[in-house]
Amino acid sequence: MDIVTLTTFLTPFLPYLLKVGEKAAEETGKKLGEGFGANAWEKAKALWTKLQPKVEAKPMAKGAAEELANSPNDVDAKETLQKQLKKFLDEDKNLYAEIARLMQEDSEAISQVVNTFNQTISGDDNVVQNIAGDGNKAIGRVGGDATIN
């Protein structure tokens, strides 16, 4: 199982996963998931349900998840969350097996989300947009190659 794929998949859903139980967050997360296929939101919720107790118990992991929810392009927060998730999964083989199973069950939905949020654009004078978290605003023109994470 790839921690980077897991984190990249969860990132666009984190603002809503952190508020699961709130009706508005559930509805918004569901709508976001529909853009990637019927199962994306349900898959994100299932994964988060397994990971959340570990994340909540560790202030560093919880802070990284919150920061990534607020700033999906924050490389430090993403790396910190990845390191924390790797620790949790290395320490708990049952959790590792369950997360691996969930990711394998509907790998198409996961791939669709990951590929959307992890793209390279080639060419000159491209307009690059932040498509998660900041209201889908243009963040600048890029000459050459641009990687969107």
C-alpha positions in Angstrom: 0.0 0.0 0.0 1.2 3.5 -0.9 1.0 6.1 1.8 1.3 8.9 -0.8 -1.7 7.6 -2.7 -3.7 7.2 0.5 -2.9 10.8 1.6 -3.5 12.2 -1.9 -6.8 10.5 -2.1 -7.9 11.8 1.4 -6.7 15.4 1.0 -9.6 16.8 -1.0 -12.1 15.2 1.4 -10.3 16.2 4.7 -12.2 19.4 5.2 -15.4 17.3 5.3 -14.0 14.2 6.9 -12.9 16.3 9.9 -16.5 17.4 10.3 -18.3 14.1 9.6 -21.5 14.1 11.5 -22.3 17.7 10.6 -25.1 17.6 7.9 -23.6 20.4 5.7 -20.1 18.8 5.7 -21.6 15.4 4.9 -23.6 16.8 1.9 -20.7 18.8 0.6 -18.4 15.8 0.9 -20.9 13.7 -0.9 -21.2 16.2 -3.7 -17.5 16.4 -4.1 -17.3 12.6 -4.2 -19.9 12.4 -6.9 -17.5 14.3 -9.2 -15.2 11.3 -9.0 -17.8 8.5 -9.1 -20.4 7.3 -6.8 -18.1 5.5 -4.3 -15.4 8.2 -3.7 -17.0 9.9 -0.7 -18.0 6.6 0.8 -14.5 5.2 0.3 -13.0 8.3 1.9 -15.3 8.0 4.9 -14.6 4.3 5.3 -10.8 4.9 5.3 -11.1 7.9 7.6 -13.3 5.9 10.0 -10.4 3.5 10.4 -7.7 6.1 10.6 -9.4 8.8 12.7 -8.9 7.3 16.1 -5.2 7.1 15.6 -5.0 10.6 14.1 -7.1 12.1 16.9 -4.9 10.5 19.5 -1.7 12.0 18.2 -1.5 15.9 18.2 1.1 16.0 15.4 -1.1 13.8 13.1 -4.2 15.7 14.0 -2.5 19.1 13.4 -1.2 17.9 10.1 -4.6 16.7 9.0 -6.2 20.0 10.0 -3.5 22.0 8.3 -3.9 19.9 5.1 -7.6 20.4 5.2 -7.1 24.1 5.3 -4.2 24.2 2.9 -4.3 21.2 0.5 -1.0 22.3 -1.2 0.9 22.5 2.1 3.8 20.1 1.4 5.0 20.1 5.0 1.6 19.2 6.4 1.2 16.4 3.7 4.6 15.0 4.5 3.9 15.1 8.3 0.6 13.3 7.8 2.2 10.7 5.6 4.9 10.0 8.2 2.3 9.7 10.9 0.0 7.4 8.9 3.0 5.3 8.0 3.9 5.0 11.7 0.3 4.0 12.6 0.2 1.4 9.9 3.6 0.0 10.7 2.7 -0.4 14.3 -0.8 -1.9 13.7 -0.7 -4.7 11.1 -4.5 -5.2 11.4 -5.1 -1.6 10.6 -2.6 -1.9 7.7 -4.5 -4.9 6.3 -7.9 -3.2 6.7 -6.7 0.0 4.9 -5.0 -2.0 2.2 -8.2 -4.0 1.7 -10.3 -0.8 1.5 -8.0 0.8 -1.0 -8.0 -2.3 -3.2 -11.8 -2.7 -3.1 -12.5 0.3 -5.3 -9.1 1.3 -6.7 -10.8 2.9 -9.7 -12.4 5.6 -7.5 -9.1 6.2 -5.6 -7.2 6.4 -8.9 -9.6 8.9 -10.3 -9.2 11.2 -7.4 -5.5 10.8 -7.1 -5.0 11.4 -10.9 -7.1 14.5 -10.7 -5.1 16.0 -7.8 -1.7 14.9 -9.0 -1.2 16.1 -12.6 1.7 17.4 -14.7 0.9 20.0 -17.3 3.4 20.7 -20.1 3.9 23.7 -22.4 4.2 27.4 -21.9 1.9 30.0 -20.5 -0.5 27.6 -18.8 -3.0 28.9 -16.3 -2.8 26.7 -13.2 -5.7 26.5 -10.8 -5.9 25.2 -7.3 -8.9 22.8 -7.7 -9.2 21.9 -4.0 -9.7 24.0 -1.0 -9.3 27.6 -2.0 -12.5 28.2 -4.0 -11.0 27.1 -7.3 -9.1 30.3 -7.9 -6.4 30.7 -10.5 -3.0 30.9 -8.8 -0.9 31.9 -11.7 0.6 31.4 -15.2 3.3 28.8 -15.6 5.9 28.6 -18.3 7.3 25.1 -18.9 6.0 22.1 -16.8 3.8 22.4 -13.8 3.0 19.7 -11.3 -0.3 19.9 -9.5 -0.5 18.0 -6.2 
